[in-house]
Amino acid sequence: MATRKNKNGSVRGTRRIGPLRRGELKQFGYTNVTTLSTEKRHKALKQAVAIYGALAIFRKLNAVYVLTRKTSPGSSAVFKMDRDWVRTLFP
């Protein structure tokens, strides 16, 4: 892990999101989130949670949300809503 110094001279590590595996949720029908209805997205996410677990799906959605905040705010908002939905449905 790379380290860098803050303005006050203390050293801290830089944290990065690991490599994402493209298309993992595609097999469940979770594609093109801006055009899919909420019901279809939630159905696909329920199937994915049954296979991968709620925490893994939450982390995948959160990673995509964080990475697309600046470049695609519309789809990023959908990922955030779905992430929050997973959190409330599968505590």
N, C-alpha and C positions, 0 to 999 in steps of 0.2 A: 504494500500500500504506500502510495506516495504521501509525503508529508510536506507541509509548508508552514511558514511562520506568519503569525498574525501581526498586526501593527504593534502590539505591545511586546513582541518577541517570543510569545509562547508558540509551541509547535502543536499542530493538530493534523490529523489524517483527513484526507479527502475521501468522501464516500461517494460511490457511484452505483447506479443501477446495473446489475449484471446483464449479460446478453439475453435478449428475448428470443424465444423460438417462434418464428412467424407461422401463423395459421393453426396454432394449437386449439383455439376455440372454434375454428372454422368447421371442424368435423361435427360439431353440435348445431351448426346453423347460425352461429354468431358472426355474421359478416356484414360489412357495409352498414355500420350502426346508425348512420344518419337516415337511412331509408326504411329500416326495419321498424315494425311496430313494437311498442313496449311489451306486449304480450309475447311476441315471438322471441324477443331478446331474453326475457325472463325465463321462458321455457327452455331455451338453449342453455342459459346459465344454470338452471336447476339440474339439467343433465350433466353439465360439466362439474358441478359441485359433487354429484354422486360419484364421479370417477376420481377427480383430483382432490376434493375436499374444499371446504369453504375458505380456509385461510389462503390456500394456493391461488384460488380464483380471485380473491380480494387483492392479493399482491399483484397478480397479473394486470387486473384492471387499474389498480393504482399506478403501476409503472407506466402504462400507456397513457393514463391521464396526465401524469407529471411530464412525460416526454412530449406531449402534443399541446400543452397549454398555450404556448406562444405561436406555434405554426398552424394549428387547426383548432381554434377555440370552440367551434360548434361541436365537433366530434369529441373534443376533450370534455365538454360539459355532459355529453351522453355517457362517457366512460365514468365520470364522477357520480352521476345519478345511479348507474348500475352498480358501482362499487358500494355506494351507500345502501342500496337495496339489498345487496348480499350481506352487508354488515347487520342490517336490521332483521332479515329473515333467518339468517344462520348465525346466532350470537356465539 
